[in-house]
Amino acid sequence: MESGDYGLVRKLCLSRNHLIDSYPSRVKEIRFFATIDRGFRWSPLFLWAGTWVYWLFGNGFTRLPRLLLKRTIQREEEVIDIRNAAGGFEYSDAYLCDNDSRFVFQFVRSAMDRGGIAANYVESLGSRREDGVWRTRARDLSTGHTFEIRAKVLINAAGPFVDELNQLSGEQTEHHHLFSKGIHLIVPQITPNARILTFFADDGRLFFAIPMGARTCIGTTDTRVDSPFTEVIDEDRQFVLDNINKRLRLPQPLTRADIIAERCGVRPLVVKTQGENQSRDWLQLSRKHEIDINRERAHLSIFGGKLTDCVNVGNEVADIVESLGIALPHRRYKWYGEPHRSVREEYLHQAQLMHLDSYTFPGAMESLTSRLWRRYGDKALRLLEDIREDPRQAEVLIQGTEYRRCEIGLAQRQEMIVKLEDFLRRRSKIALVVHRDAIRRAPGLMEACEMLFGAQAQEKFDEYFQELSLMEKAEQPMQQAATGAPCN
Ligand SMILES: Cc1cc2nc3c(=O)[nH]c(=O)nc-3n(C[C@H](O)[C@H](O)[C@H](O)COP(=O)(O)OP(=O)(O)OC[C@H]3O[C@@H](n4cnc5c(N)ncnc54)[C@H](O)[C@@H]3O)c2cc1C
């Protein structure tokens, strides 16, 4: 809003509402509890007024914003250091209960369940157009085997790699990407309250402490980088630690020894290849998306954007493809979203009949019934069957996590797991919330590998930890942090 992209903010608010509606157990409203430092460029009162505009942009879909006095902040969030605070405000937005990669995978799975074809670990080496057909040279990264894929239309959705792929295909575009690196650190839980502590960091950007079960995820940074290949460096870690320590009153400040895991990514930001937003302030660059279309060659390139907008971008792409004269069957059929209410009712009924929640851990943040539905939707019915046939299927397989034996079986059948990292970091968030040493030692991990990879179990186990060691060698050593808390 601060950069004046009101149209974009409105669109993103509506997209957020649509996602909450479509995925009520996976995308949920959450409160952002913001504390504003004295001397900040806007007063808490002004920002609070801004949250009302934001609320209106979202058609009043969420709970009302609230102005926070210093004493309210202190009463409700003891961990916040209010000595330099001018006041604060609270507003609502949404968050993904699982990690972003699982959410995206569920889209892919959902398309496959309806007849779509998807392949992972297949790389495009570039495409050429011949006789009105695109021919893409592809490489299977597991075997090294190369082959050709033919298509009427080519959609380049390679995120930060869009420009590189376009170069390989000889495509000129109106837009291109600049890269902004963002990192997050995952540390032991800093507050038991399920809301996002929000601050403005020293660089003036929003800075969050996000609840993640027994952990807290802190970030982010916004650093201009030249390449999409990037990693967390000491300067990033220090920025995050300094900023959070400055704003919290913890018994001991957070240090590198508290870091359980790290996340690092680049935001591909769209700019015109020539002109306009080249000169715009870095931190003010828009998060909008652009689709460049080459109608003659039936080629689309997707630049920039936010995950929140995924359904809109998908619909826009489908409209463009249709406008190129390519018929899309079942175009109006809504293929995404959680299963129909009646399926959920049937699931809840069966779960109740078999006393599924008797398997929920005492003190768990979520019942097993809601956990399985959230993660697997209608496939959770199959898990109930597995547990009815063999109650051992409800036992936790990897100690220190909440993963039950039947879930690993389902992951093996349905979740396109090629490497152990796919399971630990992309389909689950185990690697984000359990320290790598604790994962390595976790009883049950090898049995999980056997279920996932059969005869290749040891090889895949070694491959994962060898890759981690190589990364570790390139980094400063990190002390082992608190481990063992169950995660989901
Ligand atoms: C730190 C950070 C915080 C963010 N926070 C938010 C947020 O709060 N809300 C939000 O909505 N968005 C957020 N985003 C943005 C969000 O992650 C991106 O908008 C989203 O990932 C873009 O999706 P995409 O599909 O366009 O690109 P990507 O997710 O990057 O996907 C591109 C895919 O193309 C594949 N690919 C690349 N090259 C090739 C090739 N040659 N052959 C085959 N495949 C290839 C890649 O492997 C990748 O899977 C954040 C991003 C970062 C970095």
The ligand as a Gaussian input file, in Angstrom:
#p B3LYP/6-31G(d) Opt

LIG

0 1
 C       11.552000     -14.670000       1.067000
 C       10.295000     -14.726000       0.251000
 C        9.077000     -14.450000       0.861000
 C        7.902000     -14.497000       0.115000
 N        6.731000     -14.241000       0.758000
 C        5.570000     -14.331000       0.067000
 C        4.336000     -14.108000       0.734000
 O        4.285000     -13.845000       1.936000
 N        3.198000     -14.203000      -0.004000
 C        3.213000     -14.511000      -1.331000
 O        2.144000     -14.600000      -1.924000
 N        4.371000     -14.703000      -1.991000
 C        5.550000     -14.629000      -1.317000
 N        6.747000     -14.840000      -1.968000
 C        6.723000     -14.992000      -3.429000
 C        6.417000     -16.402000      -3.888000
 O        7.288000     -17.329000      -3.329000
 C        6.560000     -16.379000      -5.402000
 O        5.627000     -15.468000      -5.882000
 C        6.237000     -17.685000      -6.024000
 O        7.133000     -18.677000      -5.613000
 C        6.331000     -17.540000      -7.536000
 O        5.877000     -18.728000      -8.071000
 P        6.343000     -19.180000      -9.504000
 O        5.624000     -20.455000      -9.767000
 O        6.176000     -18.071000     -10.485000
 O        7.912000     -19.422000      -9.387000
 P        8.687000     -20.521000      -8.561000
 O        7.968000     -20.870000      -7.314000
 O       10.090000     -20.049000      -8.467000
 O        8.600000     -21.799000      -9.516000
 C        9.341000     -21.888000     -10.704000
 C        9.590000     -23.360000     -10.968000
 O       10.202000     -23.489000     -12.246000
 C       11.193000     -24.498000     -12.134000
 N       12.198000     -24.307000     -13.211000
 C       13.083000     -23.288000     -13.343000
 N       13.840000     -23.483000     -14.439000
 C       13.430000     -24.632000     -15.000000
 C       13.835000     -25.379000     -16.149000
 N       14.822000     -24.962000     -16.950000
 N       13.204000     -26.544000     -16.413000
 C       12.195000     -26.998000     -15.623000
 N       11.757000     -26.323000     -14.518000
 C       12.381000     -25.173000     -14.223000
 C       11.776000     -24.310000     -10.748000
 O       12.432000     -25.488000     -10.332000
 C       10.530000     -24.003000      -9.948000
 O        9.938000     -25.185000      -9.468000
 C        7.936000     -14.809000      -1.263000
 C        9.168000     -15.082000      -1.872000
 C       10.330000     -15.053000      -1.119000
 C       11.638000     -15.366000      -1.805000

